[in-house]
Amino acid sequence: MTIIYDFSGRYIKQRCQLYKQMGRGDDRSIEDTLQCLQNYHICIGLLNSDNNLIGFTRALSNFIHKAFISDAMLSAEYRGQDVG
């Protein structure tokens, strides 16, 4: 598994697919997703051995004491495997 912090076009599309798998992304466009990534302090992705995005989370933080984590998600096929 590989952790990423920067998202190219490929991973943005895969992030949209993750949202749809979770039942939350039917109305999210690529443009919405890109803006969402740009407006959060920290975005973290998890890639499998084929370099496909299988997990994602984002956080807002003051970088001293607190962080608010949102959208923690993991592809269904990796759940229950101690990945999260």
C-alpha positions in Angstrom: 0.0 0.0 0.0 1.1 3.5 -0.8 0.0 6.8 0.9 -0.4 9.9 -1.3 -1.0 13.5 -0.5 -1.2 14.9 -4.1 -4.0 14.0 -6.4 -3.7 14.0 -10.2 -6.7 13.7 -12.6 -6.6 9.9 -12.4 -7.0 9.9 -8.6 -9.6 12.6 -8.7 -11.8 10.3 -10.9 -11.1 7.4 -8.6 -12.1 9.5 -5.6 -15.4 10.2 -7.3 -15.9 6.5 -7.8 -15.2 5.8 -4.1 -17.9 8.4 -3.2 -20.3 6.5 -5.4 -19.4 3.2 -3.8 -20.3 4.7 -0.5 -23.7 5.9 -1.8 -22.7 9.6 -1.3 -21.4 10.8 -4.6 -24.1 10.6 -7.2 -24.3 14.4 -7.4 -20.5 15.2 -7.1 -18.8 16.3 -10.3 -15.1 16.1 -11.1 -15.0 19.9 -10.7 -16.6 19.7 -7.2 -14.2 17.0 -6.2 -11.2 19.1 -7.4 -12.4 22.2 -5.5 -13.0 20.1 -2.4 -9.4 18.8 -2.5 -8.0 22.3 -3.0 -9.9 23.7 0.0 -8.9 21.2 2.6 -5.7 21.4 4.6 -4.9 17.7 4.4 -6.0 15.1 1.9 -4.6 11.6 2.2 -5.1 8.7 -0.3 -4.3 5.1 -0.1 -3.2 3.2 -3.2 -3.2 -0.6 -3.7 -0.4 -2.5 -5.4 -1.9 -1.6 -8.8 -1.7 2.2 -7.9 -5.5 2.5 -7.7 -7.1 4.7 -5.1 -8.7 2.5 -2.5 -9.0 4.8 0.5 -9.3 8.5 1.2 -9.7 10.9 4.0 -9.4 14.7 4.5 -8.9 17.0 7.4 -9.1 20.6 8.5 -6.5 21.5 11.1 -5.0 24.4 13.0 -1.7 22.3 12.8 -1.2 22.7 16.5 -3.9 21.0 18.7 -6.9 19.9 16.6 -8.0 18.4 13.4 -11.4 17.6 12.0 -11.4 14.5 9.9 -14.1 13.9 7.3 -14.9 11.6 4.5 -12.9 8.7 5.8 -13.6 5.9 3.3 -12.2 2.6 2.1 -13.2 0.6 -0.9 -15.6 -2.3 0.0 -13.2 -5.0 -1.1 -10.5 -3.9 1.4 -12.8 -3.6 4.5 -12.1 -6.0 7.3 -8.5 -6.5 6.2 -6.8 -4.2 8.8 -6.2 -1.6 6.1 -8.1 1.3 7.7 
